[in-house]
Amino acid sequence: MRDQIEVYIKSKDAAWASINTPFGIDELKLFCQDVERLFRINPMLIFKKWQVLGAHRYRFSGQNISQIAPFDFDLVLTVSPIADGIKIDYQHGLKASTFVIIEPIEGKAQWRTRLTIIDNYDTESESVRKQQLHTVDKSIAIWAEHLQQYLHSWNRWSHIAPWRWYMQNIWQPMKPAGRRITYILLWVTGLEVALILLGVAIYYLEYS
């Protein structure tokens, strides 16, 4: 696995995280082609604008909350397919590129592929990079964790049209805080419904 990662690491200033997924290689490659969705799954990124500039080029601006002091960003991305995933190049900023690499997993029934995210920071000299440490994206581990959760849910529920519509049209555009609030409200509502049903059951058991 380390050898595979080193193929895509261009400098010592790189970070990566790997997850196992229940998808086949072709399915996962298709999923990763929706780059906007990939970034929106990251709960450390607050979207301001996502703009299509042309074929495989996008402008992406917002706020990164992975640092103690959140920082704003405004990036131009170019997405390129590679043999085993995709490559995202950044026109400016401290981060040079992001690779999303997909590999098969042998001998594990639950997991079929491994997805690795690699961030390369090699656009500037070491002295400049040290001065810009406050703009380093520290979200890669939590991004990978949430991406695995999303893929697991997508594999389990995406055949249900209303659920798929909700995730694509309601959940995806939400800010991370909005998703957390919605999650809490759903749990509270479910608990209230359960208590009401319990009360009705007790009533019928007592008086029927």
Summary of the structure (lengths in Angstrom):
residues: 208
radius of gyration: 20.7
end to end distance: 64.7
largest distance: 79.5
contacts: 559
relative contact order: 0.17
helix: 43%
strand: 29%
